[in-house]
């Protein structure tokens, strides 16, 4: 029998052995843990040495979309490499951010970058084969989006977790959430919550409903699968899941979630991409061109510009309707024209209020004839010839002989300008010649003034296209755009002050700072107010009693028709004190029309648009500069007046009777060669200084008969005559 002492000794030995075993086990485990921790620390240290510098996150500038707006704030277009519009967290409603937090990272405000409880929860759900739960926090997703790739590997997950914890040390939760919501991809080309709001619902993020926010919150996990444009049932299922998560996290009540599930989404439908997505594409693509030219494509498509344009949507709609009407009538009346363009400018500001470049902007035809088409302006160019003449001191009553003339071409042939009635009217006044668009008079006038001087006036009044120093230029042989013509006539409408036409009022950068401001445009007085008024009064005669009677709109208006030989181009360019509009009609392939005069479809289109555009604008006269212009009554003609620049008015008791006083000799058989007439020297007048090139200045210093250049090619001659009016019957004053 064992003694108690022996039993106790044996028990102590057993306990000692167990203790040594336990101690050894703990030591082993400790060493294993220590080794693991050391290994992990080494791994962490190794990966942390190569982590990106998260301080770059503060300076990170994502590619942002440029947005173009009409003058009433309507979004016209979004230009982007990535469709993204940055919006600060303060402008994102809580109902929107809560939807993302509930679905993506319910512990967002309590963890420090990595949600270990979430990882365990996701692992358990995966073990139980329950619905997949993402373990990456919003911070981790942001780290991956900013600094890492989408590679699926342990090393990338370690880097992601380390970066997330670093980000949480230096940035607030709101800063992290703001970047996340502005960077993630939502499908359909939309990056960030604001772009997604417009892409799916056509509204700003601030106007999203709970139902809409829940649907967007369900997209980032798999945009191509959950997009309502791809599968509306899967999108709805995903939306319901987000709403349930919002209820579980206390962001919604059950009844609120139920209402949201059954609420109409208000999807706007998948929109076309590229230029086809633009509203008012003729105008908006022109704005795009100006932006590209001014800032360059990298800034335009990635700088997040905000562009306020000059577009008046009501006038743009009226302009498109008028152009469509003009094209339809050209077809129904057998004129054979298939395209028309219209540009409308406010002369006092240079703002382009409407621009229509054709009958329809589509994938096959995006050519904008309002500014891209360069066509011969015909007699509408004569306004610059007559402006140069009036500004040099010639009065509207000056007589020019409408008689045969011939110019050598240098190759043994001669150019003989004619009108399409093949008649010559003898001495006619400048006013009558402009109203009836007499070609020979315009050519002789250009020769007298000097073709280089005419070119200088055209350029400083608004023409951008190069012009050939050729006498046929007086008849519109060089090409210009409708925008050019509108700009040139706007100088007359604005009392001689030229303002560069613009489609943009203000451009601000992504921080809201102005980078282009056209709200206070530069004004350049290029001709006197008196010259502009006298020219306006002469162009009023075109509409009142000349070739442009179809442009009468029941209020003071001035303008000029233009028709080129073979009827390839037809124009009407005109203005009131409030609005300048240029209209062109023709065919893209230069096919001739069937006797299409500028006084027909273009003038009627112009009148149709002007009446609609000005229906709510009171009628008023053009500004009369009394200090520069003298109003003189005709002898024996009550209520009939002529306007003269100061110093050019007649010096007797009566003025020249104008229309009624000239002889009208008609030459049915013009001679082969006739010398140009020599005009009487104009009355002394100091014109505004010309910014002429040295060659032009030299030409102006020569006598008039030697300053005119010799014709060097067969020109395209103007054939302006209103077919509804006998060409040899001058109108009453």
ZAKOL-79462 format. One line per 5 residues: number of its first residue (from 1); their letters; for each residue y, z, x of C-alpha. Coordinates in Angstrom, 2 decimals, m for minus. Each point is the difference from the previous one (the first is absolute). Layout:
# residues N
NUM = a = Y,Z,X  ...
***
This chain:
# residues 733
1 = xxxxx = 0.00,0.00,0.00  3.31,m1.12,1.29  2.63,2.56,0.45  3.39,m0.41,m1.65  1.52,m0.40,3.40
6 = xxxxx = m2.19,m3.01,0.78  0.85,m1.57,m3.34  3.67,0.40,0.62  m0.32,m1.53,3.44  m1.89,m2.97,m1.34
11 = xxxxx = 2.64,m0.47,m2.74  2.80,0.13,2.55  m1.75,m2.62,2.11  m0.32,m2.27,m3.03  3.63,0.49,m0.95
16 = xxxxx = 1.03,m0.61,3.56  m2.00,m3.23,0.05  1.47,m1.06,m3.37  3.44,0.87,1.26  m0.51,m2.08,3.09
21 = xxxxx = m1.24,m2.88,m2.15  2.96,0.30,m2.38  2.41,0.35,2.87  m1.55,m3.00,1.68  0.19,m1.97,m3.23
26 = xxxxx = 3.63,0.92,m0.56  0.72,m0.80,3.61  m1.73,m3.35,m0.38  1.83,m0.78,m3.23  3.24,1.13,1.55
31 = xxxxx = m0.60,m2.22,2.97  m0.90,m2.90,m2.29  3.11,0.60,m2.09  2.07,0.41,3.12  m1.48,m3.20,1.36
36 = xxxxx = 0.63,m1.78,m3.29  3.52,1.33,m0.13  0.54,m0.99,3.58  m1.44,m3.40,m0.66  2.12,m0.33,m3.12
41 = xxxxx = 3.04,1.23,1.88  m0.72,m2.54,2.68  m0.38,m2.71,m2.60  3.17,1.11,m1.75  1.82,0.16,3.29
46 = xxxxx = m1.32,m3.40,0.96  1.05,m1.58,m3.29  3.28,1.90,m0.16  1.03,m1.43,3.37  m0.14,m3.50,m1.49
51 = xxxxx = 1.54,0.72,m3.38  3.02,m2.04,m1.04  3.37,1.71,0.19  0.62,1.21,m3.53  3.73,0.36,0.71
56 = xxxxx = 0.06,m3.76,m0.58  m0.62,0.72,m3.65  3.61,1.09,m0.41  1.19,m3.33,1.34  m2.65,m2.08,m1.70
61 = xxxxx = 1.53,m2.92,m1.85  m2.60,m1.74,m2.15  0.38,m3.62,m0.98  2.12,0.11,m3.14  0.71,m2.55,m2.67
66 = xxxxx = 3.38,m1.57,m0.59  1.08,0.03,m3.63  2.40,m2.46,m1.60  1.94,0.92,m3.14  2.17,m1.83,m2.52
71 = xxxxx = 3.52,1.30,m0.54  m1.23,2.04,m3.00  m2.69,1.72,2.11  m2.97,m2.09,m1.13  m2.60,m0.37,2.76
76 = xxxxx = m0.25,m3.70,0.89  m2.39,m0.01,2.93  m1.77,2.13,2.57  m0.36,m1.43,3.51  m2.65,1.54,2.20
81 = xxxxx = m2.76,m0.20,2.51  m1.26,3.14,m1.67  1.32,0.68,m3.48  1.46,3.43,0.62  3.18,1.74,m1.18
86 = xxxxx = 0.57,3.44,1.49  0.94,2.69,m2.48  0.87,3.62,0.97  m2.14,2.83,m1.31  2.92,1.31,m2.05
91 = xxxxx = m0.19,m3.14,m2.16  m3.74,0.27,m0.60  m0.63,2.07,m3.16  m2.33,2.98,0.23  m2.34,m1.54,m2.58
96 = xxxxx = m0.58,m2.85,2.46  m0.50,2.05,3.16  m2.17,2.51,m1.92  m2.34,m2.81,m1.04  m0.61,m0.91,3.64
101 = xxxxx = m0.37,3.61,1.15  m2.47,0.79,m2.79  m2.11,m3.03,0.79  0.23,m0.17,3.78  0.69,3.50,1.34
106 = xxxxx = 0.18,2.91,m2.44  0.60,2.51,2.81  2.77,m2.08,1.54  2.59,2.77,m0.11  m2.33,2.69,1.47
111 = xxxxx = m1.99,m1.61,2.83  1.27,m0.78,3.48  m1.05,m3.61,0.26  m3.77,0.35,m0.40  m1.56,1.46,m3.15
116 = xxxxx = m3.22,1.65,1.23  m0.81,1.23,m3.50  0.37,m3.57,m1.19  m2.34,m1.22,2.71  m2.63,2.53,m1.06
121 = xxxxx = 0.51,m0.91,m3.64  m0.38,m3.71,0.75  m3.15,0.64,2.05  m1.54,2.07,m2.82  0.85,m2.66,m2.57
126 = xxxxx = m1.56,m2.62,2.21  m3.15,2.17,0.42  m0.28,0.40,m3.78  0.60,m3.74,m0.50  3.03,0.78,m2.10
131 = xxxxx = 3.10,m2.18,m0.29  1.43,m0.70,3.44  2.92,2.18,0.98  2.19,m1.04,2.88  0.42,2.58,2.73
136 = xxxxx = 3.03,m1.52,1.71  3.25,1.72,m0.81  3.23,m1.88,m0.73  1.14,0.95,3.50  m3.16,m1.44,1.52
141 = xxxxx = 0.42,m3.20,m1.98  3.58,m0.25,1.23  m1.11,0.57,3.59  m2.58,m2.75,m0.34  2.49,m2.42,m1.58
146 = xxxxx = 2.68,0.62,2.63  m1.93,0.42,3.22  m3.69,m0.91,m0.35  m2.30,m2.74,m1.19  m2.43,0.03,m2.91
151 = xxxxx = m2.95,0.20,2.37  m2.81,2.22,m1.33  m0.97,2.24,2.91  m0.16,3.66,1.04  2.63,m0.53,2.68
156 = xxxxx = 2.45,m1.49,m2.49  m0.58,2.90,m2.43  0.67,2.50,2.80  3.21,m1.77,0.96  1.00,m0.16,m3.66
161 = xxxxx = m0.49,3.75,m0.47  1.85,0.86,3.21  2.90,m2.27,m0.92  0.15,1.47,m3.50  0.33,3.53,1.38
166 = xxxxx = 2.69,m1.14,2.43  1.91,m1.72,m2.79  m0.12,3.15,m2.11  1.54,1.99,2.87  3.09,m2.19,0.23
171 = xxxxx = 0.62,m1.38,m3.50  0.49,1.53,m3.41  m2.34,m0.68,m2.88  2.65,m2.07,m1.77  0.57,m2.13,3.10
176 = xxxxx = m3.73,m0.63,0.27  m0.35,m0.80,m3.70  3.00,m2.34,0.08  m1.46,m2.03,2.85  m3.42,m0.09,m1.59
181 = xxxxx = 1.23,m1.27,m3.37  2.13,m2.68,1.67  m2.72,m1.28,2.36  m3.26,m0.25,m1.95  m1.25,m3.31,m1.36
186 = xxxxx = m0.39,m0.40,m3.77  m1.43,m3.50,m0.22  1.65,m3.20,m1.35  2.09,m0.16,3.17  1.81,3.28,m0.74
191 = xxxxx = 0.59,2.57,2.75  1.47,3.35,m1.03  0.55,1.57,m3.38  3.25,m1.82,m0.84  m1.41,m3.48,0.64
196 = xxxxx = m3.13,0.96,m1.97  2.12,1.17,m2.93  1.69,m3.40,m0.20  m3.17,m1.96,0.70  m2.01,1.57,m2.81
201 = xxxxx = 2.57,1.30,m2.46  3.28,m1.77,0.80  1.98,3.22,0.39  1.29,2.45,2.59  m2.20,2.94,1.00
206 = xxxxx = 2.43,2.35,m1.76  m0.94,m1.54,m3.35  m3.79,0.21,0.33  m1.84,1.83,m2.75  m2.81,2.47,0.66
211 = xxxxx = m2.51,m2.65,m1.07  1.45,m2.55,2.39  0.22,2.53,2.85  m3.67,0.93,m0.52  m1.05,m3.63,0.19
216 = xxxxx = 1.94,m0.56,3.22  m1.42,3.20,1.50  m3.48,m1.37,m0.54  0.61,m3.23,1.90  0.25,0.90,3.74
221 = xxxxx = m3.69,0.87,0.35  m1.02,m3.60,m0.76  2.90,m2.19,m1.19  m2.09,m3.16,m0.28  m2.51,1.78,m2.28
226 = xxxxx = 2.25,2.19,m2.12  2.93,m2.37,m0.56  0.69,m0.60,m3.70  0.55,m3.65,0.93  m3.59,m0.14,1.28
231 = xxxxx = m1.93,2.21,m2.45  1.95,1.81,m2.70  m3.03,2.09,m1.09  m0.59,1.37,3.52  3.74,0.60,0.32
236 = xxxxx = m0.03,1.97,m3.26  m3.03,1.98,1.14  1.76,0.86,3.23  3.13,0.98,m1.91  m2.01,2.41,m2.18
241 = xxxxx = m1.47,1.61,3.12  3.50,0.62,1.40  1.17,1.50,m3.29  m3.00,2.35,m0.01  0.84,1.09,3.53
246 = xxxxx = 3.60,0.66,m1.09  m1.26,2.23,m2.81  m2.39,1.83,2.36  2.85,0.72,2.38  2.39,1.17,m2.68
251 = xxxxx = 2.39,m2.96,0.05  m0.80,m1.04,m3.59  m1.37,1.56,m3.13  m3.02,m1.48,m1.67  2.09,m1.41,m2.84
256 = xxxxx = 2.44,m1.61,2.42  m2.85,m1.64,1.86  m1.52,m1.20,m3.27  3.30,m1.58,m1.04  0.35,m1.67,3.38
261 = xxxxx = m3.52,m1.45,m0.19  0.86,m1.72,m3.26  3.50,m1.07,0.93  0.67,m3.74,0.49  0.40,m0.76,3.70
266 = xxxxx = 2.73,m2.63,m0.29  m1.48,m2.24,2.70  2.26,m2.97,0.70  m2.84,m2.27,1.08  m0.73,m1.37,3.43
271 = xxxxx = 2.95,m2.07,1.16  m0.05,m3.10,2.16  0.71,0.50,3.67  2.53,m1.63,2.31  2.88,m2.06,m1.34
276 = xxxxx = m1.65,m0.29,m3.40  0.57,3.71,m0.55  3.79,m0.35,0.31  2.22,0.25,m3.04  2.50,m2.87,m0.16
281 = xxxxx = m1.66,m1.59,3.05  2.65,m2.68,0.61  2.62,2.67,0.57  m2.29,2.55,1.63  m1.48,m2.40,2.55
286 = xxxxx = 3.54,m0.91,1.04  0.72,3.71,0.53  m3.20,0.22,2.03  1.23,m2.88,2.17  3.35,1.71,0.59
291 = xxxxx = m1.71,3.27,0.93  m2.34,m1.74,2.43  2.93,m1.78,1.63  2.09,3.18,0.23  m2.53,2.66,0.98
296 = xxxxx = m3.17,m1.82,1.08  m3.43,0.17,m1.62  m1.22,3.21,1.73  2.85,1.97,m1.57  m0.14,m1.77,m3.35
301 = xxxxx = m3.75,0.43,m0.42  m0.36,3.41,1.58  3.35,1.77,0.10  0.23,1.33,m3.53  3.34,m1.62,m0.85
306 = xxxxx = 1.55,0.39,m3.42  1.87,m3.14,m1.07  2.52,m0.05,m2.85  0.66,m3.60,m0.98  2.67,m1.76,m2.03
311 = xxxxx = m2.38,m1.40,m2.60  1.09,0.25,m3.62  m3.30,m0.19,m1.88  1.64,m1.13,m3.23  1.76,m2.88,1.74
316 = xxxxx = m3.17,m0.86,1.93  m1.90,m0.30,m3.26  2.78,m2.18,m1.45  0.01,m2.13,3.14  m3.75,m0.60,m0.15
321 = xxxxx = 0.22,m0.84,m3.69  2.84,m2.47,0.65  m1.89,m1.69,2.83  m3.15,m0.25,m2.09  2.12,m1.49,m2.79
326 = xxxxx = 1.54,m2.52,2.37  m3.36,m1.13,1.38  m1.46,m0.30,m3.49  2.94,m2.10,m1.21  m0.10,m2.19,3.10
331 = xxxxx = m3.59,m0.78,m0.92  0.55,m0.47,m3.73  3.04,m2.22,0.58  m1.86,m2.19,2.46  2.17,0.88,2.99
336 = xxxxx = m2.97,0.43,2.29  1.04,3.23,1.73  m2.61,2.70,0.56  1.95,2.77,1.71  3.30,1.81,m0.34
341 = xxxxx = 1.64,2.88,1.85  2.83,2.40,m0.83  2.00,2.54,2.02  2.55,2.39,m1.52  2.53,1.94,2.13
346 = xxxxx = 2.69,2.53,m0.83  2.95,m1.44,1.95  1.88,3.28,0.51  m2.94,1.63,1.82  m2.25,m2.85,1.15
351 = xxxxx = m2.91,1.61,m1.85  m2.79,m2.36,m1.00  m0.67,1.07,m3.56  m2.71,m2.55,m0.78  m2.04,m2.53,1.95
356 = xxxxx = m2.57,m2.35,m1.48  m1.66,m2.46,2.33  m2.04,m2.05,m2.46  m1.95,m0.15,m3.20  m2.82,2.28,1.13
361 = xxxxx = m0.93,2.13,3.02  m3.77,m0.10,0.53  m2.69,m0.09,2.67  0.28,m3.76,0.41  3.79,m0.26,m0.01
366 = xxxxx = 2.19,2.75,1.41  2.80,m2.26,1.24  3.40,1.47,m0.85  2.33,m2.93,m0.64  2.96,2.33,m0.49
371 = xxxxx = 0.32,0.59,3.74  m2.82,m1.82,1.81  0.65,m3.46,m1.43  2.61,m2.03,1.88  1.11,m2.89,m2.21
376 = xxxxx = 2.94,m2.39,m0.15  2.74,1.58,m2.13  1.58,m3.28,m1.08  3.47,0.31,m1.46  m0.24,3.79,m0.23
381 = xxxxx = 0.90,m0.11,3.71  3.37,m1.59,m0.85  1.41,3.44,m0.71  0.26,0.58,3.76  1.70,m3.36,0.59
386 = xxxxx = 2.61,0.71,m2.65  0.47,3.60,1.15  0.82,m1.24,3.51  2.45,m2.50,m1.48  1.74,2.49,m2.29
391 = xxxxx = 0.17,2.59,2.75  1.63,m2.54,2.30  2.85,m0.42,m2.49  m1.06,m2.88,m2.25  0.77,0.71,m3.69
396 = xxxxx = m2.39,m0.78,m2.88  2.41,m2.80,m1.02  m0.31,m1.83,3.33  m1.13,m3.59,m0.58  m2.93,m1.54,1.86
401 = xxxxx = m0.87,m3.64,m0.51  m3.41,m0.42,m1.59  m0.49,m3.44,1.54  m2.67,m1.76,2.09  m0.52,1.23,3.55
406 = xxxxx = m2.52,m0.83,2.69  m1.05,1.83,3.17  m1.84,m1.65,2.90  m3.42,1.52,0.71  m0.13,m1.02,3.66
411 = xxxxx = m3.00,m2.26,m0.53  1.88,m2.95,m1.49  m0.23,1.34,m3.57  2.56,1.86,m2.10  m0.09,2.93,m2.37
416 = xxxxx = 1.93,m0.49,m3.23  0.13,3.16,m2.13  m0.17,m0.70,m3.73  m0.25,1.74,m3.34  m2.88,m0.83,m2.31
421 = xxxxx = 2.36,m1.74,m2.43  0.83,m2.47,2.81  3.68,0.20,m0.89  3.16,0.95,1.87  2.80,1.71,m1.91
426 = xxxxx = 2.90,m0.42,2.37  2.30,2.93,0.82  m1.28,3.22,m1.58  1.02,3.63,0.39  m2.15,2.46,1.87
431 = xxxxx = m0.57,1.95,m3.22  m1.27,m3.03,m1.87  m2.07,m1.24,2.93  m1.76,3.39,0.28  m0.50,0.34,m3.75
436 = xxxxx = m1.54,m3.48,m0.20  m1.70,0.37,3.41  1.32,m3.26,1.46  m1.89,m0.73,3.21  2.41,m2.31,1.81
441 = xxxxx = 2.82,2.51,m0.43  m2.15,2.81,1.46  m0.88,m2.11,3.05  3.60,m1.04,0.60  1.12,3.60,m0.43
446 = xxxxx = m2.56,1.20,2.56  1.21,m2.70,2.38  3.60,1.06,m0.48  m0.67,3.74,0.41  m2.51,m0.47,2.81
451 = xxxxx = m3.76,0.38,m0.41  m0.15,2.81,2.57  2.56,1.92,m2.02  m2.07,m0.49,m3.14  m3.07,1.34,1.83
456 = xxxxx = 1.97,3.01,1.19  1.15,0.82,m3.52  m3.52,m0.36,m1.38  m1.43,2.31,2.65  2.60,2.70,m0.29
461 = xxxxx = m0.22,m0.07,m3.80  m3.73,0.70,0.11  m2.14,m2.99,1.00  m2.55,1.02,2.65  m1.87,m3.27,0.45
466 = xxxxx = 1.09,m2.37,2.78  2.17,m2.88,m1.23  0.21,m3.47,1.52  3.46,m1.18,1.05  m0.27,m3.14,m2.09
471 = xxxxx = 2.31,m1.31,m2.72  m2.96,m0.18,m2.37  0.05,3.81,0.13  2.85,m0.20,m2.54  m2.61,m1.25,m2.47
476 = xxxxx = m2.52,2.71,0.86  m2.25,m1.81,2.47  m0.90,3.15,2.03  m2.43,2.49,m1.45  0.81,3.51,m1.24
481 = xxxxx = m1.74,2.68,m2.07  0.97,1.23,m3.47  0.78,3.37,1.59  2.40,m1.72,2.41  1.76,m1.75,m2.85
486 = xxxxx = 0.30,3.18,m2.03  1.49,1.76,3.03  2.51,m2.78,0.62  1.25,m0.09,m3.59  0.10,3.82,m0.08
491 = xxxxx = 2.80,m0.18,2.57  2.09,m1.96,m2.49  m0.90,2.39,m2.82  0.99,2.96,2.18  3.53,m1.28,0.71
496 = xxxxx = m0.81,m1.43,3.41  m1.81,3.09,1.30  m3.46,m0.71,1.32  m2.70,2.68,m0.19  m3.42,m0.73,1.40
501 = xxxxx = m2.49,m0.10,m2.88  m2.53,2.79,0.14  m3.07,1.06,m1.94  0.02,3.51,1.50  2.38,2.84,m0.81
506 = xxxxx = m1.47,2.82,2.10  m2.96,0.60,2.30  m0.98,3.51,1.03  m2.70,1.05,2.46  m2.91,2.32,m0.73
511 = xxxxx = 2.29,3.02,0.45  2.62,m1.32,m2.42  2.58,m1.00,2.61  1.83,m3.31,m0.64  m0.95,m2.77,2.42
516 = xxxxx = 1.68,m2.88,m1.89  2.88,0.46,m2.42  1.47,m2.99,m1.85  1.67,1.99,m2.75  3.39,m0.58,1.60
521 = xxxxx = m0.23,m3.59,1.26  2.27,m1.57,2.56  2.67,m2.22,m1.55  1.36,m3.04,1.84  2.96,m1.95,m1.35
526 = xxxxx = m0.96,m3.53,0.97  2.42,m1.86,m2.28  3.09,1.21,m1.79  m0.15,1.32,m3.53  2.37,m2.80,m0.97
531 = xxxxx = m2.34,m2.71,1.30  m2.93,1.63,m1.76  1.92,0.08,m3.28  1.16,m3.63,0.19  m3.56,m1.07,0.79
536 = xxxxx = m1.29,2.10,m2.89  2.43,m1.64,m2.39  m1.16,m3.44,1.17  m3.66,0.99,m0.39  0.81,1.24,m3.50
541 = xxxxx = 0.94,m3.61,m0.79  m3.55,m1.04,0.94  m1.33,2.14,m2.84  2.83,m0.56,m2.47  0.16,m3.78,0.18
546 = xxxxx = m1.97,m1.35,2.97  m3.64,m0.44,0.92  m0.91,3.60,m0.83  0.85,0.27,m3.70  m3.55,1.20,m0.74
551 = xxxxx = 0.90,3.17,1.91  2.64,1.13,m2.51  m0.75,3.61,m0.99  3.06,0.98,m2.05  1.76,1.90,2.79
556 = xxxxx = 1.88,m0.89,3.21  m2.47,m1.62,2.40  0.13,m2.32,2.97  m2.71,m2.08,1.61  m1.22,m3.26,1.42
561 = xxxxx = m2.84,m2.37,m0.72  m2.08,m1.64,2.70  m2.30,m3.01,m0.23  m1.50,m1.82,2.96  m0.96,m3.65,0.34
566 = xxxxx = m3.37,m0.93,m1.46  0.31,3.17,m2.10  m1.99,2.16,2.41  2.22,3.08,m0.42  2.19,1.22,m2.84
571 = xxxxx = 2.30,3.02,0.19  2.49,2.07,m1.86  1.86,2.74,1.84  2.58,1.98,m1.94  1.62,3.34,m0.57
576 = xxxxx = 2.04,2.27,m2.19  2.09,2.91,1.33  m3.15,2.15,m0.26  m2.94,m2.12,1.06  m0.87,m2.98,2.24
581 = xxxxx = m3.13,m2.04,m0.71  m1.56,m2.96,1.77  m2.68,m2.10,m1.72  m2.13,m2.69,1.64  m2.45,m2.39,m1.69
586 = xxxxx = m2.46,m2.36,1.66  m3.51,m0.47,1.40  m1.55,1.61,3.08  m1.31,m3.34,1.25  3.44,m1.67,m0.33
591 = xxxxx = m1.27,m2.24,m2.78  2.95,m1.57,m1.80  0.79,1.17,m3.50  0.95,m2.24,m2.89  3.81,m0.10,m0.07
596 = xxxxx = 0.33,3.74,0.35  3.67,0.88,0.36  1.32,3.39,1.03  2.01,0.02,m3.20  m3.15,m0.10,m2.09
601 = xxxxx = m2.93,2.47,0.47  1.57,2.02,2.86  3.30,0.43,m1.87  m1.82,0.91,m3.20  m2.24,2.47,1.87
606 = xxxxx = 3.09,1.52,1.61  1.73,0.36,m3.37  m3.09,1.51,m1.62  m0.31,2.63,2.71  3.73,0.79,0.14
611 = xxxxx = 0.27,0.51,m3.74  m2.90,2.45,0.09  1.18,1.77,3.17  3.60,0.43,m1.20  m0.59,0.72,m3.68
616 = xxxxx = 1.20,3.59,0.38  2.76,m0.78,2.54  3.52,m0.44,m1.41  1.62,m3.39,0.54  2.80,m0.11,2.50
621 = xxxxx = 1.87,m2.54,2.09  m0.17,m0.57,3.71  2.52,2.06,1.97  3.26,m1.91,0.41  1.66,0.73,3.38
626 = xxxxx = 3.63,m0.40,m1.06  1.31,0.53,3.53  m1.92,m3.03,1.31  m0.30,m2.42,m2.90  2.64,m1.78,m2.09
631 = xxxxx = m0.77,m0.95,m3.60  1.95,m3.15,m0.93  0.11,m1.63,m3.45  m0.57,m3.73,m0.50  2.95,m2.02,m1.19
636 = xxxxx = m0.18,m0.57,m3.72  m3.39,1.73,m0.35  0.24,3.34,m1.75  m2.51,2.54,1.25  m1.16,m2.17,2.93
641 = xxxxx = 0.37,1.41,3.49  m0.92,m0.72,3.56  m0.42,2.54,2.77  1.44,m0.38,3.48  m0.15,2.08,3.13
646 = xxxxx = 3.42,1.35,0.82  1.90,m2.68,1.90  m2.00,m2.91,m1.41  1.45,m0.05,m3.53  2.13,m3.02,m1.03
651 = xxxxx = 3.72,0.24,0.64  1.41,m1.67,m3.11  0.56,1.14,m3.52  m3.47,m1.11,m0.97  m3.43,0.07,1.57
656 = xxxxx = m2.20,m3.00,0.49  m1.71,m0.59,m3.32  m3.37,0.11,1.72  m2.75,m1.63,m2.02  2.31,m2.07,m2.20
661 = xxxxx = 2.17,m1.38,2.77  m2.33,m1.84,2.35  m0.79,m3.69,m0.20  m3.62,m0.94,m0.60  m0.60,m3.33,1.68
666 = xxxxx = m3.66,m0.96,m0.36  m1.60,m2.22,2.66  m3.04,m1.75,m1.44  m0.64,m1.96,3.21  0.74,2.25,2.97
671 = xxxxx = 0.84,m1.72,3.27  m2.50,0.22,2.84  2.25,1.98,2.34  2.99,2.14,m0.81  1.99,2.31,2.22
676 = xxxxx = 0.30,3.65,m1.05  3.36,0.92,m1.44  2.41,2.24,1.88  1.02,3.03,m2.02  3.53,1.29,0.06
681 = xxxxx = 0.52,2.92,2.36  m0.58,3.28,m1.83  2.77,2.49,m0.51  0.36,2.60,2.71  m2.30,2.97,m0.49
686 = xxxxx = m1.57,2.53,2.28  m3.74,0.20,m0.66  m2.15,2.93,1.07  m1.26,m0.51,3.57  m3.23,m1.91,0.31
691 = xxxxx = m2.85,1.23,2.13  m0.74,m3.53,1.10  m2.11,m1.04,2.95  1.92,m1.65,2.86  m1.15,m3.44,m1.09
696 = xxxxx = 1.23,0.60,m3.52  3.32,1.27,1.26  0.43,m3.08,2.13  m0.69,m2.22,m2.96  2.60,1.81,m2.08
701 = xxxxx = 2.64,m0.61,2.65  m0.50,m3.78,m0.17  1.67,m2.24,m2.57  m1.93,m0.15,m3.26  m1.08,m3.60,0.46
706 = xxxxx = m1.64,0.73,3.37  m1.38,3.42,m0.79  m2.53,m1.23,m2.55  m3.41,m0.67,1.54  m1.66,m3.34,m0.37
711 = xxxxx = m2.92,m0.09,m2.40  m3.18,0.01,2.02  m2.71,m0.48,m2.63  m0.46,m1.22,m3.52  0.94,3.03,m2.09
716 = xxxxx = m1.30,1.20,m3.28  2.93,m0.70,m2.27  0.98,2.04,m3.02  m0.28,m1.80,m3.32  1.80,2.50,m2.19
721 = xxxxx = 0.85,m1.27,m3.47  m0.60,1.65,m3.32  m2.03,m2.59,m1.92  1.33,1.31,m3.30  3.61,m0.87,0.89
726 = xxxxx = 1.50,m3.37,0.85  0.67,0.18,3.75  3.27,m1.88,m0.14  1.59,2.20,m2.64  1.89,2.91,1.54
731 = xxx = 0.07,3.18,m2.06  3.15,1.54,m1.35  1.55,2.78,2.07
***
